[in-house]
Amino acid sequence: MVTHFMHDGHLACGREGDLTSSKTLNKVKCRNCRNTDAYKQARRDQRNAARRKARHAAAGHDSNSWRTSWSQRLTQINGPQRLPRGFGQQAYV
């Protein structure tokens, strides 16, 4: 059975009727759907998102890594230094 690509509520190849469709790119078997610009753009977006995610993970970035490293740096400094507002509990007030 041929599976079509569903994009914005319509089949990418333009066919009508009660046909099997999917938004998952790997399940699409219709050659006409695979040759449309909508399918190709969705495939590019999926590939680029996976590359960005892999690059981000390989670099070791965490969403709040800068914040934790900065707060640790400020708490290790001796003297009357204070953490800026929003950094939680302060070691010295």
Wavefront OBJ file of the C-alpha trace (Angstrom):
o trace
v 0.000 0.000 0.000
v 1.321 3.438 -0.941
v 1.648 6.004 1.847
v 1.365 9.674 0.880
v 2.880 12.744 2.557
v 0.343 14.901 4.419
v 1.262 18.599 4.490
v -1.035 21.328 5.864
v -4.063 19.025 5.666
v -3.501 18.103 2.005
v -1.579 15.405 0.225
v 1.659 16.710 -1.242
v 1.110 15.002 -4.588
v -2.326 16.603 -5.002
v -4.427 13.437 -5.025
v -7.787 13.397 -3.328
v -9.790 10.784 -1.556
v -9.452 8.513 1.431
v -5.797 7.530 0.947
v -3.223 6.394 3.471
v -1.088 9.344 4.522
v 1.557 10.181 7.076
v 3.500 13.188 8.348
v 6.472 10.944 9.148
v 8.917 11.352 6.294
v 10.395 7.848 6.482
v 6.993 6.222 5.958
v 6.183 8.021 2.669
v 6.286 5.675 -0.345
v 4.555 7.766 -3.015
v 7.071 8.833 -5.676
v 5.032 11.885 -6.594
v 4.933 13.046 -2.975
v 8.679 12.533 -2.611
v 9.357 14.777 -5.624
v 7.370 17.756 -4.306
v 9.001 20.868 -2.878
v 7.061 20.474 0.388
v 8.500 17.003 0.995
v 12.027 18.039 0.047
v 11.885 21.093 2.330
v 10.573 18.985 5.222
v 13.404 16.502 4.647
v 15.972 19.357 4.647
v 14.511 20.807 7.849
v 14.631 17.406 9.551
v 18.224 16.800 8.455
v 19.383 20.278 9.528
v 17.693 19.946 12.921
v 19.446 16.628 13.496
v 22.796 18.165 12.521
v 22.294 21.142 14.843
v 21.354 18.826 17.696
v 24.403 16.621 17.113
v 26.715 19.642 16.865
v 25.222 21.136 20.027
v 25.642 17.860 21.933
v 29.190 17.340 20.666
v 30.216 20.790 21.860
v 29.014 19.912 25.371
v 26.665 22.857 25.660
v 24.018 22.793 28.319
v 21.204 25.314 28.409
v 22.372 26.778 31.746
v 26.052 25.822 31.748
v 27.218 29.431 31.553
v 25.020 30.339 34.485
v 26.286 27.578 36.772
v 29.934 28.142 35.856
v 29.609 31.898 36.458
v 27.915 31.447 39.825
v 30.597 28.944 40.906
v 33.304 31.385 39.856
v 31.778 34.244 41.854
v 31.201 32.143 44.973
v 34.850 30.984 44.964
v 36.180 34.548 45.054
v 37.133 35.693 48.567
v 35.781 38.955 49.875
v 32.522 40.880 49.747
v 31.583 39.935 46.176
v 27.940 39.173 45.499
v 26.118 37.224 42.874
v 23.836 39.304 40.637
v 20.079 39.161 41.104
v 18.449 35.955 39.967
v 21.378 33.653 40.758
v 19.743 32.119 43.840
v 21.258 31.855 47.295
v 24.179 34.149 47.869
v 27.204 33.082 49.896
v 27.912 36.599 51.198
v 25.474 39.435 51.893
l 1 2 3 4 5 6 7 8 9 10 11 12 13 14 15 16 17 18 19 20 21 22 23 24 25 26 27 28 29 30 31 32 33 34 35 36 37 38 39 40 41 42 43 44 45 46 47 48 49 50 51 52 53 54 55 56 57 58 59 60 61 62 63 64 65 66 67 68 69 70 71 72 73 74 75 76 77 78 79 80 81 82 83 84 85 86 87 88 89 90 91 92 93
